[in-house]
Amino acid sequence: MKKNSYLSVILAALMVSAVILTRIMTPTAMIDPQQGKFNLEAIIPHKFSNWKIDPLNTVPVVNPDTLWLINKIYNQTLSHTYINNEGERVMISVAYGKDQNKDLYVHRPENCYVANGFEIGEMTRTYINTTIGRIPVMHLVAKQGSRTEPITYWIRVGDSLTRGWVEQTLTTIGYELTGNVPDGLLFRISTISNDEQDSYRIQQAFLTAMLQAVRSEDRHWLVGQLLQ
């Protein structure tokens, strides 16, 4: 059997398992990571290091959801374009939902960019080393006409960071087995550039500076428990 066939069987088995587990278990305990409320706009600074929100905001941030769907799926969303002293721009999009077990299942970029007419190239699971820890992320490149957009993202499910459908599903099922309903957050950062490696360098520098600027007591909302 070919490699793709094995992968299809594995994915199908995971989907069936998820359905069965959903039917036989009724997790009701909501996880509140820090026993309190938070606000994305307050947590993520508008200005830090040599970065600030671009007042012109000339680069559109991809978002496939209409307002009513955003309000249904997410509890909070945030989208900004930042610019640094060298004129480099990055876009971030963050979406938070307190219940991963219902409608949330945060929208992964490989899906939402396709919904916006982009083509997605090879996806790579990797890590970004920052001053606060090692972040597991997914790299991918979206293309539409002359626009090329290297993307980095992660999905927090409860305390864990995941990349892609399989990791997200398995982590969610793990929480359900304990009878808990995890919250979830999608963090996406991207740049418009034909230079993929330079884009990821800029994104890493941005993320390192941003996470360093976020208050230590608030970082959990964004990155859960990081690997050291």
C-alpha positions in Angstrom: 0.0 0.0 0.0 1.3 3.4 -0.9 2.3 6.0 1.7 -0.7 8.2 0.8 -3.0 5.3 1.3 -1.6 4.6 4.8 -2.0 8.2 5.7 -5.6 8.2 4.5 -6.4 5.1 6.7 -4.8 6.7 9.7 -6.7 9.9 9.3 -9.9 8.1 8.8 -9.3 6.0 11.9 -8.7 9.2 13.9 -11.9 10.8 12.6 -13.9 7.7 13.5 -12.3 7.6 16.9 -13.1 11.2 17.5 -16.8 10.7 16.6 -17.0 7.7 18.9 -15.4 9.5 21.8 -17.6 12.5 21.3 -20.7 10.2 21.5 -19.6 8.2 24.6 -18.2 11.0 26.6 -19.8 14.2 27.7 -17.0 16.4 29.1 -18.5 19.4 31.0 -15.6 20.8 33.0 -14.5 24.0 31.3 -10.8 24.7 31.6 -9.9 28.2 32.7 -6.1 28.4 32.5 -5.7 31.3 35.0 -9.1 31.4 36.7 -9.8 34.9 35.3 -10.7 36.9 32.2 -8.4 38.4 29.7 -8.5 40.7 26.7 -6.4 40.1 23.6 -6.1 43.9 22.8 -4.8 44.5 26.3 -2.4 41.5 26.3 -0.8 42.1 22.9 1.0 45.5 23.0 0.5 48.0 20.1 4.1 49.1 20.4 7.3 47.2 21.5 11.0 47.1 20.7 11.2 48.7 17.2 7.7 47.6 16.2 4.4 49.5 16.2 1.0 49.1 14.6 1.1 50.4 11.0 -1.1 53.6 11.0 -1.6 53.2 7.3 -2.6 49.5 7.6 -2.2 49.1 3.8 -1.9 45.3 3.8 -5.2 43.3 4.1 -5.2 40.5 6.7 -6.9 37.4 5.4 -10.1 36.5 7.2 -12.7 34.3 5.6 -15.4 34.7 8.3 -18.3 37.0 8.2 -19.1 38.9 11.4 -21.9 36.6 12.5 -19.8 33.5 12.1 -16.9 35.1 14.0 -19.3 36.0 16.9 -20.6 32.4 16.9 -17.2 30.6 16.8 -14.9 32.9 18.7 -15.1 34.8 22.0 -12.3 37.2 20.9 -10.4 38.1 17.7 -7.6 40.4 16.9 -6.0 41.4 13.6 -3.2 44.0 13.2 -0.4 45.0 10.8 2.9 46.0 12.4 5.8 47.9 10.9 9.4 48.3 12.2 12.0 51.0 11.8 13.3 49.3 8.7 9.9 49.4 7.0 9.4 45.6 7.4 5.7 44.7 7.9 4.1 41.7 9.6 0.5 40.8 10.0 -1.0 39.0 13.0 -4.4 37.4 13.4 -5.4 35.9 16.7 -8.7 34.1 17.6 -9.7 32.8 21.0 -12.5 30.4 21.9 -13.3 29.1 25.4 -14.7 25.8 24.2 -12.8 23.6 21.7 -15.4 20.9 22.0 -18.2 22.7 20.2 -18.0 25.0 17.2 -14.6 26.5 17.8 -12.1 24.1 16.2 -10.1 27.1 15.3 -9.7 27.8 11.6 -6.3 26.7 10.4 -4.6 28.9 7.7 -4.3 26.1 5.3 -8.1 26.1 5.1 -9.0 29.8 5.4 -6.5 30.9 2.8 -7.8 28.4 0.3 -11.3 29.7 1.0 -9.9 33.1 0.0 -8.6 31.8 -3.4 -5.0 31.2 -2.4 -2.9 28.2 -3.3 -1.0 26.5 -0.4 2.4 25.0 -0.9 4.2 22.5 1.3 3.5 22.7 5.0 6.4 22.2 7.5 6.2 21.4 11.2 9.1 23.1 12.9 10.1 25.1 16.0 10.9 28.7 16.8 13.4 29.5 19.6 12.6 32.6 21.6 13.9 34.1 24.8 10.9 32.7 26.7 11.0 29.1 25.3 10.7 26.9 22.2 7.5 27.3 20.2 6.2 24.4 17.9 4.9 26.1 14.8 3.7 25.3 11.3 5.3 27.0 8.3 3.4 27.3 4.9 3.3 29.7 2.0 0.1 31.0 0.4 0.1 32.4 -3.1 -2.5 34.3 -5.1 -1.5 36.1 -8.3 1.5 38.3 -7.5 1.0 38.0 -3.7 3.2 35.5 -1.9 2.7 35.2 1.8 4.9 33.0 4.1 2.9 32.1 7.2 3.8 30.9 10.7 1.1 29.7 13.0 0.3 27.6 16.1 -2.9 26.5 17.9 -3.1 26.4 21.6 -5.4 23.7 22.9 -5.6 24.0 26.7 -2.0 24.1 27.9 -0.6 22.5 24.7 0.6 24.0 21.4 -0.4 22.1 18.3 0.3 22.3 14.5 -2.2 21.1 12.0 -5.3 18.9 12.2 -3.8 15.7 13.6 -2.0 17.3 16.5 -5.0 19.5 17.3 -7.4 16.6 17.2 -5.3 14.2 19.3 -4.7 16.9 21.9 -8.4 17.7 22.1 -9.3 14.1 22.5 -6.7 13.7 25.3 -8.5 16.5 27.2 -11.9 14.9 26.6 -10.7 11.6 28.0 -10.2 13.5 31.3 -13.7 14.9 31.1 -12.4 18.5 30.5 -13.3 20.9 27.7 -10.2 22.8 26.7 -10.2 26.4 25.5 -8.3 27.2 22.3 -6.4 30.0 20.5 -5.1 30.4 17.0 -2.0 32.6 16.6 -1.0 33.4 13.0 1.7 35.7 11.7 2.6 36.4 8.1 4.5 38.7 5.7 4.2 39.6 2.0 7.4 38.6 0.4 8.9 36.3 -2.3 11.8 35.6 0.0 10.6 32.8 2.2 13.6 32.4 4.5 13.9 36.2 5.1 10.2 36.3 6.0 10.6 33.6 8.6 13.6 35.5 10.0 11.5 38.6 10.3 8.7 36.7 11.9 10.9 35.1 14.4 12.4 38.4 15.4 8.9 39.9 15.7 7.6 37.0 17.8 10.6 37.1 20.1 10.2 40.8 20.7 6.4 40.6 21.1 6.4 37.7 23.6 9.1 39.4 25.6 6.9 42.5 25.8 3.8 40.6 26.9 3.5 40.4 30.7 4.7 37.1 32.0 1.4 36.4 33.8 -0.4 36.8 30.4 1.8 34.7 28.1 0.0 31.5 29.0 -3.0 32.7 27.1 -0.9 32.8 23.9 1.6 30.0 24.2 0.4 27.6 27.0 3.2 25.7 28.6 6.3 26.1 26.4 9.1 23.5 25.9 12.4 24.7 27.3 
